[in-house]
Amino acid sequence: MADRFRMTLAQLNPTVGDLGGNAAKAREAWATGKAAGADLVALPEMFITGYQTQDLIMKPAFHQAAMAEIEALAAACADGPALGIGGPWIEGRGLYNAYYILHGGTVTARVLKHHLPNETVFDEERLFEHGDVTGPFVVSGVRIGAPICEDAWHEDVCETLAETGAEILLVPNGSPYYRNKFETRLNHMVARVVETGLPLVYLNMVGGQDDQVFDGGTFVLNPHGKPVVQLPVFDEVISHVDFARTDDGWRAEEGDFTTHPDAMEQDYRCVVEALRDYMGKTGFKKVLLGLSGGIDSAIVATIAADALGPENVRCVMLPSEYTSQASLDDAEAVAKALGCRYDYVPIKQGRAAITATLAPLMEGTEPDITEENIQSRLRGLLLMALSNKFGEMLLTTGNKSEVAVGYATIYGDMSGGYNPIKDLYKTRVFDICRWRNAHHRPEWMMGRAGEMIPANVITKPPSAELREDQKDSDSLPDYPVLDGILEMLVDREASVADCLAAGYTREDVKRVEHLLYISEYKRFQSAPGPRLSKRSFWLDRRYPIVNRWRDDG
């Protein structure tokens, strides 16, 4: 009976739908494990297909091709360690989220996910059948239980595995980021090792997929909850953990241990990696954006430079007669600091032509928001023309506060393919700008070090500059008040009465609630952006577009 067992942990970044590319990553990880003398090389949940696939997984041609890829992988990895990899499985008429063990050229075991998450961004009840809870599989004489992701968040599956002889728990995951989620994961897994008395490997994937970013942070716990391995967040890593048989059962030995950065850095890293992967996985190389001289476009330009390199970012200033000299100076200063291309495209002539075209139809009316939106939509038209001509993805720059209350022009400044700050409230944008000015991480930032966003951009009163002397506060409560109310109404689903009890005025709360509900149609058509919270707009929060209910509390 062996007294030692080595497991290779492959915290890697798959691409949804790239079956061949994901299989190649798996083979490379397996070869690394083989060279290191591993008994088992483990990859995350649904790795062969990428995650999350949404309804793509239900397409028969797709899940059949994925299963065939796993069979080919088993044959290719016959001479060496066992390989654990997530993928789909068909049994009868049921489609399952499965974890495969490949060894000696064949599939030697298959675990089916039992608990299917059906909240926040997950719809697995829609996609898969519930698998039966089964016992452990054996690799090199060691009995390993593999509760798949959600299965380890409930005590029953791990309890059954322990009762049926499991000696080590391996939890393959596709767990996406939200702020401070690591502590939640750790607490759940500590509960499992305390309950079962078994060591546990929590293996998570990394990489961006649409709005979700998988942040890795793989860790290994011994019984009583002591962490002995902790891998970095957001980085692709292949690491090894050694287990030794003791009088009290198997115990993991201390291995690689990385301290994780704080929440501010993780948020910023998340938006950078989200954009980088969204671009890379869709095939785009360059981006452009309208650089207004305001804080939102400044941070989006900075994120883009850090994600793609400044040489792949085009900043365009599109001034009107309402654009202040300070905004002109600030926009140019941001582009210069970043080292990005900076183009200057005035909209005065185009706006005059549109105004003249519409004049016969608008005769006798007074200027209002219509004329303001014409400016925004003209800018969107020009930016989309550049995007089409040069193959550069247009980034939109609305923060979560603006997205929440509809403080944006649909088909205007909402035009674009991706929004890196969609889940950052305005007050968080200010904080993250200050953080980026003070910090540079060359290992994952492709942009320059130093102050990218001048102090004036951060301190001046925010303004859309669509009319004379306009300020955001003309139309909205001050951002600390607005964000406080939104955090309650959106992130906590609080009532109007709750907001009043927290000290906000009824006038402000009802105004924000009204804007939140009437702006649903805009969010329905808005660009995707990375999820940073448990209540991001899209899959986390699904409200009807038509909704006449209001909270009268």
Protein Blocks (a to p, Z undefined) as FASTA:
>chain_A
ZZbdcdddddddddehilmlmmmmmmmmmmmmmmnopabdcddehklnopaekjmlmpmk
lmmmmmmmmmmmmmmmmnccdddddddddehjbccddddddeehiafbdcddfbdcfehj
bcklmmmccddddddddeehiacdddehjlmmpfklmmmmmmnopabdcddddddddehk
lmmmmmmmmmmmmmnopacdddddeddehjbcceejpacddehhiafbdcdehiacdddd
dddddfkbpcdddddddddddfklmmmmmmmmmmmmmmmmnopabdcdddehiaklmmmm
mmmmmmnopklcccdddddfklcfklmmmmmmmmmmnopacddddfklmmmmmmmmmmmm
mgoiacdfklmmmmmmmmmmmmmmmmmmnopacddfbdfklmmnopacehilmgcjbdfk
lmgcfklmmmmmmmmmmpccfklpcbdedjfbdfklmmpccdehlaghiafklmmccfkl
mmmmmmmmmmnopafklmmmnopafklmmmmmmmmmmmmmmmmmmccdddfbfbdghjkp
ccdfbdcbdcfZZ
